[in-house]
């Protein structure tokens, strides 16, 4: 999708991972605008989120994806698929963008669209932070407690 998308010439895809398949690493090294970073501190990861235009994780299946909330908390809009917990977090107004899983052309089209609309869009970055702030551990525990009470009734 990165290679198919018609993106601005200075676009950069940063892959941050602890472990990566050697073949994927080899492919990534040959693609223009792709940087591969092995392991980062939490502080550096937060700075990467805060300085990025968009966090993209188009998983085929992802139970929840805590990294989406990590990115949103730093004001970084996110793009993922409907096969994750992402649709439960918010909408495009919250900096949450959804694409079809396993479909390269819609993903490339979304990357193109967001490369135009997101840079400099400070309101969406503020909305992303506000979205993440709704998902605190106390709120999670309260919801578990409410769900447990509903099951007993």
C-alpha positions in Angstrom: 0.0 0.0 0.0 2.9 2.4 0.8 4.4 1.8 -2.6 1.0 2.1 -4.4 0.0 5.3 -2.7 0.7 8.6 -4.5 2.1 10.4 -1.5 4.1 13.6 -1.2 7.8 13.1 -2.1 9.0 13.7 1.5 6.6 11.1 3.0 8.3 8.7 5.4 7.2 5.4 6.8 8.8 4.5 10.1 8.5 0.9 11.2 9.1 0.4 14.9 9.4 -3.2 16.1 11.2 -5.4 18.6 11.2 -8.4 16.3 10.7 -8.5 12.5 10.7 -11.2 10.0 14.0 -11.2 8.0 12.2 -11.2 4.7 10.0 -8.2 5.6 13.1 -6.4 6.8 14.9 -7.1 3.5 11.9 -5.8 1.6 11.6 -2.6 3.7 15.2 -1.8 3.3 14.7 -1.5 -0.5 11.7 0.9 -0.4 12.0 4.6 -0.7 11.1 6.6 2.4 11.0 3.6 4.7 13.0 3.7 8.0 13.2 0.6 10.2 13.8 1.1 14.0 14.5 -1.9 16.2 13.3 -1.4 19.8 12.8 2.0 21.4 12.3 3.4 24.9 8.9 4.4 25.9 10.0 8.1 25.9 11.3 7.8 22.3 8.1 6.0 21.2 6.0 8.7 22.6 8.1 11.3 20.8 7.7 9.3 17.5 3.9 9.3 18.0 3.8 13.0 18.9 5.8 13.9 15.8 4.0 11.6 13.3 1.1 12.6 11.1 -0.5 9.2 11.4 -0.1 5.8 13.1 -1.0 3.0 10.8 -1.5 -0.6 11.9 -3.8 -2.3 9.3 -4.0 -5.6 11.1 -6.0 -8.5 9.7 -7.0 -9.4 13.3 -6.1 -7.6 16.5 -8.0 -8.2 19.8 -7.7 -4.6 21.0 -4.5 -2.9 20.0 -3.3 -0.9 22.9 -0.9 0.9 20.6 -3.8 2.7 19.0 -4.5 4.3 22.4 -0.9 5.0 22.9 -0.7 6.9 19.6 -4.0 8.8 20.3 -2.8 9.8 23.7 0.2 11.6 22.0 -2.2 13.3 19.6 -1.4 11.1 16.7 -4.4 10.0 14.6 -4.6 6.3 13.8 -5.5 4.1 10.9 -6.5 0.5 11.2 -9.1 -2.1 10.2 -12.5 -3.0 11.3 -11.2 -6.3 12.5 -9.6 -4.7 15.5 -10.9 -2.9 18.6 -10.3 0.4 16.8 -14.0 1.0 15.7 -14.9 0.9 19.5 -12.5 3.8 20.2 -14.0 6.6 18.1 -14.7 8.0 14.7 -12.9 10.1 12.2 -13.8 13.1 14.2 -11.7 11.6 17.0 -8.7 10.9 14.7 -9.7 7.2 14.3 -9.7 6.1 10.6 -10.8 2.6 9.4 -10.0 0.7 6.3 -10.9 -2.8 5.0 -8.6 -5.5 6.2 -6.4 -7.1 3.6 -7.3 -4.6 0.8 -4.3 -2.7 -0.5 -6.1 -0.3 -2.8 -8.4 1.2 -0.2 -5.5 1.4 2.3 -3.4 3.3 -0.3 -6.3 5.6 -1.1 -6.8 6.3 2.6 -3.1 7.1 3.0 -3.3 9.5 0.1 -6.4 11.2 1.5 -4.9 11.5 5.0 -1.6 12.8 3.6 -3.5 15.8 2.4 -5.9 16.4 5.3 -3.9 15.6 8.4 -0.7 17.7 8.2 -1.2 20.8 10.3 -4.7 19.6 11.5 -4.2 20.5 15.2 -7.9 20.1 16.0 -7.8 16.5 15.0 -4.7 16.0 17.2 -6.5 17.5 20.1 -9.5 15.3 19.4 -7.2 12.3 19.4 -5.9 13.1 22.8 -9.4 13.7 24.2 -10.4 10.3 22.7 -7.6 8.5 24.4 -8.3 10.3 27.7 -11.7 8.5 27.8 -10.0 5.1 28.2 -8.4 5.2 31.6 -7.8 2.2 33.8 -10.4 3.5 36.4 -13.0 3.8 33.7 -12.2 0.3 32.5 -12.5 -1.1 36.0 -15.8 0.7 36.5 -17.2 -0.7 33.2 -16.1 -4.3 34.2 -17.9 -3.7 37.5 -21.1 -2.5 35.8 -21.0 -5.5 33.4 -20.5 -7.9 36.3 -23.5 -6.4 38.1 -25.7 -6.7 34.9 -24.8 -10.3 34.6 -26.0 -11.1 38.1 -29.4 -9.5 37.6 
